[in-house]
């Protein structure tokens, strides 16, 4: 199976870049699953159903979120109607929405997509490790179970993301981190066969402060002045993410590569094996 995951979409620049890139990605890589983290897509803060629908119409299969899931208040009352828009599964019981979805691919394969949020330097949600384990107890990967499993682990601390990768090694196809908006160079296949990358990076303008206009952030941090609200940078975005291929028998990874298209960063379109 071929899997593509794109990191946090920031503002209009990121949205436009993703919508333009998805057809090219589908034509070049022909992924069975394409997931996008959209939690900063609406003006840098949250996501709306309309924006998520634009992603789906472009060819995205699942939209994940994170600590900005509820910044656009409309999503609180509408997310239950949209099973392919995920919020972290370790929110307390009774929170609207769902943290995972089981999909059938075009090739009639089953793939489980999960979204969890870390706790170090983040909101104190329920234990993400226990929450993920509960889902995997009823959705095991491999013969007789699902064909692939992807986890978007949204968090600040690289150590916590790495621990999640090792915790799930051999049980899922891909653990990929989001939230820091900076692509890491540690894409690898762990000893048990799980593909791992600490952070997929953002889909946004990198002439910025993690996607936001740098002048406002500089005034805030350097001069300690009151400033206007942070807003997304508007230059050409780089679409950042990761590409993974899996063994159809086991669901474990056989290949992983970063993906970077457009904008200021060095370009890399993965190649199918």
One Martini backbone bead per residue (centre of mass of N, CA, C, O) as a GRO file, in nm:
protein
  273
    1UNK     BB    1   0.100   0.034   0.017
    2UNK     BB    2   0.022   0.385  -0.033
    3UNK     BB    3   0.140   0.669   0.162
    4UNK     BB    4   0.018   1.004   0.250
    5UNK     BB    5   0.157   1.280   0.444
    6UNK     BB    6   0.048   1.606   0.553
    7UNK     BB    7   0.115   1.879   0.708
    8UNK     BB    8   0.047   2.162   0.846
    9UNK     BB    9  -0.193   2.388   0.756
   10UNK     BB   10  -0.126   2.742   0.665
   11UNK     BB   11  -0.349   2.902   0.548
   12UNK     BB   12  -0.396   3.004   0.229
   13UNK     BB   13  -0.124   2.922   0.116
   14UNK     BB   14  -0.146   2.625   0.208
   15UNK     BB   15  -0.413   2.553   0.077
   16UNK     BB   16  -0.340   2.613  -0.218
   17UNK     BB   17  -0.099   2.419  -0.231
   18UNK     BB   18  -0.248   2.157  -0.170
   19UNK     BB   19  -0.467   2.168  -0.391
   20UNK     BB   20  -0.246   2.173  -0.620
   21UNK     BB   21  -0.074   1.906  -0.531
   22UNK     BB   22  -0.258   1.655  -0.513
   23UNK     BB   23  -0.283   1.574  -0.815
   24UNK     BB   24   0.023   1.525  -0.848
   25UNK     BB   25   0.053   1.311  -0.632
   26UNK     BB   26  -0.151   1.112  -0.750
   27UNK     BB   27  -0.010   1.076  -1.026
   28UNK     BB   28   0.280   0.991  -0.919
   29UNK     BB   29   0.200   0.788  -0.652
   30UNK     BB   30  -0.074   0.654  -0.610
   31UNK     BB   31  -0.236   0.666  -0.347
   32UNK     BB   32  -0.441   0.502  -0.110
   33UNK     BB   33  -0.351   0.740   0.094
   34UNK     BB   34  -0.456   1.083   0.205
   35UNK     BB   35  -0.319   1.296   0.454
   36UNK     BB   36  -0.425   1.592   0.649
   37UNK     BB   37  -0.321   1.859   0.841
   38UNK     BB   38  -0.578   2.130   0.926
   39UNK     BB   39  -0.551   2.317   1.205
   40UNK     BB   40  -0.432   2.600   1.032
   41UNK     BB   41  -0.621   2.679   0.775
   42UNK     BB   42  -0.787   2.909   0.939
   43UNK     BB   43  -0.592   3.168   0.971
   44UNK     BB   44  -0.407   2.965   1.171
   45UNK     BB   45  -0.702   2.875   1.319
   46UNK     BB   46  -0.804   2.603   1.238
   47UNK     BB   47  -1.118   2.459   1.101
   48UNK     BB   48  -1.343   2.408   0.842
   49UNK     BB   49  -1.570   2.244   0.657
   50UNK     BB   50  -1.511   2.388   0.391
   51UNK     BB   51  -1.209   2.328   0.384
   52UNK     BB   52  -1.227   2.023   0.407
   53UNK     BB   53  -1.392   1.990   0.147
   54UNK     BB   54  -1.173   2.097  -0.041
   55UNK     BB   55  -0.979   1.867   0.017
   56UNK     BB   56  -1.159   1.632  -0.071
   57UNK     BB   57  -1.204   1.737  -0.366
   58UNK     BB   58  -0.885   1.714  -0.431
   59UNK     BB   59  -0.807   1.407  -0.268
   60UNK     BB   60  -0.860   1.381   0.023
   61UNK     BB   61  -0.934   1.153   0.293
   62UNK     BB   62  -0.799   1.293   0.560
   63UNK     BB   63  -0.849   1.504   0.855
   64UNK     BB   64  -0.645   1.646   1.085
   65UNK     BB   65  -0.543   1.756   1.415
   66UNK     BB   66  -0.540   1.940   1.742
   67UNK     BB   67  -0.505   2.211   1.955
   68UNK     BB   68  -0.690   2.372   1.714
   69UNK     BB   69  -0.970   2.234   1.665
   70UNK     BB   70  -1.163   2.476   1.825
   71UNK     BB   71  -1.118   2.767   1.698
   72UNK     BB   72  -1.362   2.685   1.522
   73UNK     BB   73  -1.670   2.669   1.655
   74UNK     BB   74  -1.839   2.513   1.438
   75UNK     BB   75  -1.703   2.227   1.483
   76UNK     BB   76  -1.839   2.136   1.744
   77UNK     BB   77  -2.140   2.104   1.595
   78UNK     BB   78  -2.022   1.932   1.312
   79UNK     BB   79  -1.816   1.687   1.338
   80UNK     BB   80  -2.020   1.441   1.360
   81UNK     BB   81  -2.084   1.467   1.034
   82UNK     BB   82  -1.745   1.414   0.996
   83UNK     BB   83  -1.549   1.132   0.995
   84UNK     BB   84  -1.285   1.266   0.829
   85UNK     BB   85  -1.273   1.450   1.084
   86UNK     BB   86  -1.025   1.481   1.320
   87UNK     BB   87  -0.962   1.432   1.663
   88UNK     BB   88  -0.822   1.374   1.935
   89UNK     BB   89  -0.866   1.066   2.112
   90UNK     BB   90  -0.769   1.200   2.413
   91UNK     BB   91  -1.014   1.315   2.469
   92UNK     BB   92  -1.266   1.334   2.651
   93UNK     BB   93  -1.539   1.197   2.725
   94UNK     BB   94  -1.786   1.359   2.504
   95UNK     BB   95  -1.641   1.465   2.284
   96UNK     BB   96  -1.658   1.570   1.994
   97UNK     BB   97  -1.615   1.332   1.781
   98UNK     BB   98  -1.319   1.168   1.641
   99UNK     BB   99  -0.991   0.977   1.644
  100UNK     BB  100  -1.099   0.768   1.421
  101UNK     BB  101  -1.068   0.581   1.100
  102UNK     BB  102  -1.224   0.348   0.874
  103UNK     BB  103  -1.106   0.251   0.554
  104UNK     BB  104  -1.164   0.214   0.204
  105UNK     BB  105  -1.005   0.148  -0.063
  106UNK     BB  106  -0.993   0.113  -0.398
  107UNK     BB  107  -0.856  -0.189  -0.333
  108UNK     BB  108  -1.008  -0.305  -0.076
  109UNK     BB  109  -0.865  -0.176   0.163
  110UNK     BB  110  -0.770  -0.138   0.501
  111UNK     BB  111  -0.761   0.175   0.697
  112UNK     BB  112  -0.615   0.324   0.982
  113UNK     BB  113  -0.687   0.644   1.134
  114UNK     BB  114  -0.502   0.837   1.369
  115UNK     BB  115  -0.550   1.086   1.645
  116UNK     BB  116  -0.306   1.237   1.859
  117UNK     BB  117  -0.203   1.390   2.178
  118UNK     BB  118   0.025   1.527   2.345
  119UNK     BB  119   0.157   1.653   2.680
  120UNK     BB  120   0.416   1.794   2.645
  121UNK     BB  121   0.354   2.127   2.644
  122UNK     BB  122   0.046   2.066   2.668
  123UNK     BB  123  -0.246   1.971   2.695
  124UNK     BB  124  -0.410   1.780   2.960
  125UNK     BB  125  -0.473   1.498   2.851
  126UNK     BB  126  -0.513   1.202   2.795
  127UNK     BB  127  -0.360   0.915   2.750
  128UNK     BB  128  -0.220   0.835   2.443
  129UNK     BB  129  -0.120   0.543   2.477
  130UNK     BB  130  -0.383   0.417   2.582
  131UNK     BB  131  -0.568   0.512   2.353
  132UNK     BB  132  -0.428   0.362   2.123
  133UNK     BB  133  -0.443   0.078   2.242
  134UNK     BB  134  -0.751   0.052   2.240
  135UNK     BB  135  -0.784   0.058   1.933
  136UNK     BB  136  -0.583  -0.183   1.865
  137UNK     BB  137  -0.748  -0.414   2.002
  138UNK     BB  138  -0.983  -0.380   1.753
  139UNK     BB  139  -0.735  -0.294   1.524
  140UNK     BB  140  -0.553  -0.501   1.387
  141UNK     BB  141  -0.258  -0.568   1.219
  142UNK     BB  142  -0.303  -0.787   0.956
  143UNK     BB  143  -0.397  -1.087   0.942
  144UNK     BB  144  -0.748  -1.033   0.981
  145UNK     BB  145  -0.708  -0.728   0.954
  146UNK     BB  146  -0.573  -0.454   0.895
  147UNK     BB  147  -0.358  -0.320   0.638
  148UNK     BB  148  -0.336  -0.029   0.785
  149UNK     BB  149  -0.156   0.219   1.001
  150UNK     BB  150  -0.217   0.561   1.110
  151UNK     BB  151  -0.030   0.819   1.299
  152UNK     BB  152  -0.113   1.131   1.437
  153UNK     BB  153   0.130   1.302   1.642
  154UNK     BB  154   0.052   1.580   1.841
  155UNK     BB  155   0.356   1.765   1.923
  156UNK     BB  156   0.635   1.909   2.088
  157UNK     BB  157   0.800   1.665   2.186
  158UNK     BB  158   1.030   1.459   2.051
  159UNK     BB  159   1.042   1.235   2.266
  160UNK     BB  160   0.739   1.158   2.266
  161UNK     BB  161   0.728   1.076   1.972
  162UNK     BB  162   0.944   0.856   1.985
  163UNK     BB  163   0.803   0.680   2.195
  164UNK     BB  164   0.560   0.618   2.018
  165UNK     BB  165   0.711   0.474   1.798
  166UNK     BB  166   0.825   0.246   1.983
  167UNK     BB  167   0.551   0.152   2.103
  168UNK     BB  168   0.438   0.083   1.786
  169UNK     BB  169   0.637  -0.107   1.693
  170UNK     BB  170   0.484  -0.346   1.471
  171UNK     BB  171   0.162  -0.220   1.477
  172UNK     BB  172   0.231  -0.003   1.256
  173UNK     BB  173   0.306   0.184   0.972
  174UNK     BB  174   0.267   0.497   1.092
  175UNK     BB  175   0.458   0.756   1.259
  176UNK     BB  176   0.357   1.103   1.276
  177UNK     BB  177   0.448   1.425   1.328
  178UNK     BB  178   0.310   1.724   1.469
  179UNK     BB  179   0.323   2.113   1.520
  180UNK     BB  180   0.620   2.247   1.457
  181UNK     BB  181   0.655   2.313   1.130
  182UNK     BB  182   0.919   2.116   1.106
  183UNK     BB  183   1.111   1.928   0.917
  184UNK     BB  184   1.248   1.623   0.958
  185UNK     BB  185   1.551   1.394   0.912
  186UNK     BB  186   1.426   1.100   1.058
  187UNK     BB  187   1.346   0.913   0.850
  188UNK     BB  188   1.221   0.578   0.923
  189UNK     BB  189   1.270   0.231   1.000
  190UNK     BB  190   1.197   0.048   1.240
  191UNK     BB  191   1.277  -0.260   1.364
  192UNK     BB  192   0.955  -0.356   1.342
  193UNK     BB  193   0.837  -0.174   1.069
  194UNK     BB  194   0.796   0.127   1.141
  195UNK     BB  195   0.724   0.425   1.030
  196UNK     BB  196   0.922   0.736   1.087
  197UNK     BB  197   0.845   1.090   1.195
  198UNK     BB  198   0.861   1.358   1.395
  199UNK     BB  199   0.812   1.577   1.146
  200UNK     BB  200   0.640   1.691   0.856
  201UNK     BB  201   0.558   1.969   0.872
  202UNK     BB  202   0.454   2.231   0.668
  203UNK     BB  203   0.190   2.403   0.484
  204UNK     BB  204   0.383   2.684   0.402
  205UNK     BB  205   0.545   2.977   0.473
  206UNK     BB  206   0.905   2.995   0.535
  207UNK     BB  207   0.884   3.318   0.544
  208UNK     BB  208   0.875   3.284   0.880
  209UNK     BB  209   0.689   3.192   1.186
  210UNK     BB  210   0.562   2.904   1.150
  211UNK     BB  211   0.363   3.075   0.922
  212UNK     BB  212   0.402   3.353   1.039
  213UNK     BB  213   0.446   3.669   1.056
  214UNK     BB  214   0.759   3.789   1.139
  215UNK     BB  215   0.720   4.084   1.241
  216UNK     BB  216   0.530   4.025   1.476
  217UNK     BB  217   0.707   3.816   1.624
  218UNK     BB  218   0.954   4.002   1.665
  219UNK     BB  219   0.817   4.223   1.835
  220UNK     BB  220   0.731   4.030   2.063
  221UNK     BB  221   1.025   3.897   2.134
  222UNK     BB  222   1.235   4.142   2.119
  223UNK     BB  223   1.054   4.412   2.224
  224UNK     BB  224   0.795   4.357   2.395
  225UNK     BB  225   0.541   4.428   2.225
  226UNK     BB  226   0.250   4.518   2.137
  227UNK     BB  227   0.038   4.334   1.915
  228UNK     BB  228  -0.087   4.192   1.675
  229UNK     BB  229  -0.228   3.938   1.551
  230UNK     BB  230  -0.151   3.659   1.437
  231UNK     BB  231  -0.058   3.583   1.091
  232UNK     BB  232  -0.031   3.456   0.794
  233UNK     BB  233   0.171   3.399   0.563
  234UNK     BB  234   0.169   3.484   0.186
  235UNK     BB  235   0.358   3.313   0.054
  236UNK     BB  236   0.499   3.062  -0.082
  237UNK     BB  237   0.446   2.733  -0.042
  238UNK     BB  238   0.536   2.439   0.132
  239UNK     BB  239   0.493   2.101   0.077
  240UNK     BB  240   0.478   1.878   0.356
  241UNK     BB  241   0.601   1.531   0.404
  242UNK     BB  242   0.512   1.176   0.360
  243UNK     BB  243   0.630   0.857   0.224
  244UNK     BB  244   0.472   0.524   0.210
  245UNK     BB  245   0.549   0.177   0.205
  246UNK     BB  246   0.383  -0.145   0.211
  247UNK     BB  247   0.308  -0.455   0.318
  248UNK     BB  248   0.032  -0.643   0.229
  249UNK     BB  249   0.058  -0.867   0.459
  250UNK     BB  250   0.145  -0.671   0.730
  251UNK     BB  251   0.175  -0.330   0.704
  252UNK     BB  252   0.460  -0.281   0.686
  253UNK     BB  253   0.737  -0.111   0.616
  254UNK     BB  254   0.956  -0.052   0.309
  255UNK     BB  255   0.919   0.273   0.274
  256UNK     BB  256   1.076   0.612   0.307
  257UNK     BB  257   0.985   0.963   0.236
  258UNK     BB  258   1.011   1.274   0.174
  259UNK     BB  259   0.806   1.580   0.117
  260UNK     BB  260   0.876   1.859  -0.124
  261UNK     BB  261   0.678   2.143  -0.245
  262UNK     BB  262   0.774   2.427  -0.310
  263UNK     BB  263   0.906   2.714  -0.245
  264UNK     BB  264   1.203   2.729  -0.029
  265UNK     BB  265   1.258   2.444  -0.016
  266UNK     BB  266   1.382   2.166  -0.083
  267UNK     BB  267   1.321   1.938  -0.327
  268UNK     BB  268   1.084   1.641  -0.295
  269UNK     BB  269   0.995   1.366  -0.489
  270UNK     BB  270   0.897   1.079  -0.462
  271UNK     BB  271   0.947   0.726  -0.530
  272UNK     BB  272   0.844   0.452  -0.663
  273UNK     BB  273   0.892   0.086  -0.602
   0.00000   0.00000   0.00000
